[in-house]
Amino acid sequence: MREPMSWVERLARPDILALSPYDHAAWLPALERLHANELPWRPACDASLAGLNRYPEPQPVELVARLAALYEIAPAHLLATRGSDEAIDLLVRAFCRAGMDAVIVCPPTFGMYAVAAAIQGARVVKVPLRAASGFDLDEAAILQHCTPDVKLVFVCSPNNPTGNLLDEPSLLRIAAHLEGRALLVIDEAYIEFAGVASLARRVPQLPQLAVLRTLSKAHALAGARCGALIAAAEVIALVRKVITPYALSQMTVECVLACLETARLAALPARLAAIQAERLRLAEGLRSARAVAKVWPSVANFLLVDFHSADAAGHALERACAAGLLIRDVRRQPSLAHALRITIGTPEQNDRLLDALR
């Protein structure tokens, strides 16, 4: 007699549950490889340790262990991904049936949640953040919109592009409400800059919670494309059926392992402190610019800046470009009609921007 379906099996796409994942070449480093149709010699330019003529390990055990230690979670709760973007895409593909299921997003926020859902053919339900109260979550509206067809609720904390940290008790109440019904996915791409503990620590007790982490921001590895999905072991096992067999390149794996060595991680606090100090200094400088109406409080590595009008924001973009600097135009997002997002740069870059905007 078949065991009763678990909560993950009830939520997941039935066709993904039934899917037999790709049977990749076995990973047995002690044996010489004549089973994966690789060439037996390296290219002349290959400077990797393992050799780029060989396929990388599908989920490199050492990398997963290193990331799990970094995020203080058991390896069974972690999937290594190509940044957070891949994790978002995998979750939507694993849980959402085209034309049937839905995700909740809370704009203004990171655009990839809605893009991944649209590609999959899932409906996107928008529950806006409340601009009047500092872009906080509308907890009651989220719960109201959590109908049975909603499989994923995406939130970003600190939120991009507003820079604010979402209320942890509110997030935990939403997660408790979703038990057995949906996943609450918290994107913590900027959490290191906020100086608060990650909610990944709650995943073992709250299996309906998933957390996205990335090395792109605080660890200065945006070009390496490496992140992590942290979730219940059963969710990780399901998503592993969907991920491509050799998602992370050998060069990425070797680079990340080197950058996560203890001695190199020791430099992280100073880097974070430098960004936080420049964030404060840049915010103070921007407040003195005549065209600036408001600099929103931020705990991320960027500032959301409101100008007195959309035209004033446009002129600021032009002046920044003339100074050789690109800043992000977010005026098309809800509640941000006069706003630009400015990443914290070096002291010299920040000075140049302030001079341009004055």
N, C-alpha and C positions, 0 to 999 in steps of 0.2 A: 504494500500500500504506500502511495506517495506521501511524503511529508507535506504538511500544510505550507502554502506559499509564505515566504518571508515578506517583510514590508518592502524591501528593495525589489523583490520579484513582482510585487503588486504594482509598484510604481514604474518599473522599467518597461521599455518597448518589448512586447512579446517576441518579435523577430530577433532582437538582440539577445534575449535570453536563450533562444534556440540556436543562435549563431555558433558555428564552430570556428574559432579564431584561426588566423593564418598560422600554419605550422612552420615556424622559422627554423633555420639551421641550429642544431644543438650547440650549446656553448660549453666546450670542454677544453680549456686552455692547455691542459697537459698533453693533448694529442695533436698531431700534425693534421692540418685541415685539407681534406680532399673531398669535402661534402657540400660546399657552398658555392661552387662555380666561381671562385675568386682566382686572380692571377697569383702565381707563387712568389713574385718579386715585387719590391716597392718601386714607385716612380722615383726618378732622380731627385726631385724637389721635396720628397717626403721627410719632414723633420719630426713626425709624431713618434711617440714611444712604442705604440703597438703596431703601427703600420697601417697606412690608409688603403692598402690593397685588401685588407680584411674588413668584413662587416663588423660594426661595433656590437657590444653586448646589448640586447634589446632593452632591458632595464638594468643598467650597470649596478651590480650589487654594492660595490664600494661607493659609488655616487649616491645611491639611495640611502645607504647607511650614514654618509657624511651629511646629507640634507636632513635626514631624520634627527641626527644629533644637533644640528644647527637649530632646528625648529622644535626640538624637545618633544618628539613624538615617536612612537614605535614604527619601525620600517614598514610593517604591514598596513599602516594607515597612510602611506605616501606613494604617490606616483610621480616620477620625474617627467616633466613635459617641456615642450619648446615654449618657454615663457608661460604667462597666464593665459594668453590667447588660445593656445591649444587645449588647455584644461577646460576653458569655457565651451569651446566647440565640441569636445568629447562629451561633456555632461549633457549638452543639448541633444546630441545625436543618440546618446544612450537612453535618454528618458522621454524624449518628445516625438510623438508620431505626427507626421505632416498632416495638416488639415484637421487635427483632432485635439492636440494638447497645446498648452500655453505656458509662457513664462511671465513673471512680473519683473519690471524694471522701475527704478525710481529716478526719473530725470530731474534736473540735469545731472548726468552721470556718464561713465565710460561707455562709448558707443558700441563696443564689440558684443555686449550682451544681446542687444536688439539685432545686430547684424547676424550673429550666429543663429539666432532663432529664425530670422527671416530666410536665411539660406536653407534651413531645415524644413521650412514651411510651417513652423509653429507660430501661434498667435502671440503678439506682444501686448501685454496689459500694462499701461503706464499709470503709476501712482506717484505723482510728483512729490519731491521734497518740499517742505514748507519754507519758502524764501523769507517770509515775514519773521520767522523764528530761527534764523540762522541756518537754513537748509537742513533742518532736522527731519527725521522720519515721521510720516503720518501713519503711526502704528495701527490705529483703528481702521483706516482706509485699506491698508495692506491686508489685514485680517478679513475685512469685508470682501475683498476681491479674490481671496484664496478659495475659489470654487474647485470642485473635484477635477477639472481639466488642467488646473495649474500644477505643474510638476516641479518647477524651479522658481525660487525667488532670489533675484540677484541684487545685492547691495554692495557698495564700495565704501570702505572705512579705513583710513581717511578717504573722503570722497573726491573723485576727480570729475569736474574741475573746481569744485568749491573749496576743497582743502580742509573741511571740518571732519572731526571724528564723530561717528554716530554713537548714540547712547547705548552702552553695553546692556543695561537691564532691559531696554526695549528690544534689542536684538535677541536676547535670551528668552523673553516672553514670546516673541514671534516664533522662535525655534521650537519652544515647547508646544505652541499651538499647532505646528506643522507635523508633530510626531505621527509617523505612519501615513502621512498624506502627501508630503512634498519635501524637497530639500531647500534649506536656506543656505545660499552660497554667498560667503562674505569674501570680497576681494580686498586683501590686505597688502596691496602692492607698495603702499607708502607707510606702513606701520612703524618701521624703524625710526622714521623722522619724528614720530609722535611721542616716543619715549614711554609707551604703555605696553602692557603684556598682550600677546596675540591670543585670540579666541581659539586658536588651534588646541590649546590646553583643554578645552571643553569637549572636543570631538569624541573621546572615549566614552563620556557620559551622555552625550547628545548625538546619537548616530544620524539624526536628521540635519546635522550641521556639516557643511563642507567649507573649507577655507582655502583660498588661493594665495600662494606666496610666490615671489619672484626674486631673482638675483639682479634684475635689470636696473633697479633704482639705487638703493643704498650700497649695494656691492659693486656698482659701476660696471656691470656686465650685460648691458642692453644688447650688445652685438653678439654675445655668446648664445642668446636665446635659451635660457634655462630657468625653469620655474618648477613649482610643485603643486599638486592637488593633494590636500590633506582631508581625509574623509574616513568613514567607517570602512573596515576591511572588506565588507561585502560590496560596498560602492566601488572601491578600488579594483576589486576582482572583476566587476562588471565592466568598468571603463577600460580595463586592460584588453578586453575583447575587441575594442573599437580602435585603439591606438595603432598607428602604423608600426611594423615590426622593429625597425631600426630608426626610431624618431630622432634620437640625439646623435650627432656626429661624433666620431672619435676625437676630433680636435676640441669640440665643446667639452666632452667629458674630461679630457686631460687638463684643459684650461681651468675648468671649474674646480676640479680636485686640487690643483695647485693654489688657486685663489682662496680656497677654504681651509688651507693649512692654518694651524693655530697661530703661528707667528704672524701670518698676514692678516688674520682676523683681528689681531690686536690693534691694527690701525683704524678699525671701523669707528670706535667711539670718537676719535679726533675728527674724522671726516664728517660724522653726523653733527658734532658740535660746530664745525665750521659752517655747515649749511644752515644750521639753526641761527647762528649769529648773523650771517648774511641775510637770512630771511627777515630778521628783525630790523636790520639796518636798511634794507631795501624797502620794506613796508613803511618805515618812517620817512624815507626820502620821497616815496611816491605820494604820500599824504600831503606833501607840500607843493605838489604840481597842481597848477590851476585847473587843468582839465579833469583831474581825478575827483570823483564824487565820493568814493569809498574804497578802502582796501579791506577785504574781508579777512577775518582771523583765519590763520592756516596753521596746521600741524604737519603739512607735507613739505615737499621740496619745490613748491610753487606758490604763487599768490594769485587769487582772483581779484581783479581790479575793475570796479565800475567807474565809467566816465560819465560826464554830465549829459551826453547824448551819443547816439550811434555815430554821428559824424565826428564827434570828438574822439571816439575810439578809433575810427578809421584814420584820422589824422595822426594819432599816436602810432598806429601800425606803420604808417608811411615814414614817420620820423625815426622809428626804430630801424626800419630797413635802410634808411639813409645812413644810419650809424653802423651798418653792417650787422644788425641783429634781427633775428626772427623771433617773434612772439606769437602766441596762438590766438586766433580769432574764434571766439566761442559765441558770437552774437546770435547765431541761429538756434541756440539751445534755449529751452524754456526758462523764463525768468532772467535771462542773461542778455537782453537786447542791447545793452550798452557796455558789455564786459569783454575783457581780454584776460587770458591766462599767461602768466609770466613765470618761467622756470628760474630758479635761483642759479645764477652763474658764478663765475669767479668775481672777486672784488673789482677787478678792472672792467669786466663786462658789465657788472651792476652799475659802476660809476658812469660808464659810457651811456647806458640806458637812461640813467637819471639825468645826465646832461642833455640828452636828446629830448626828453619829455619836458624839461624845464623851459 
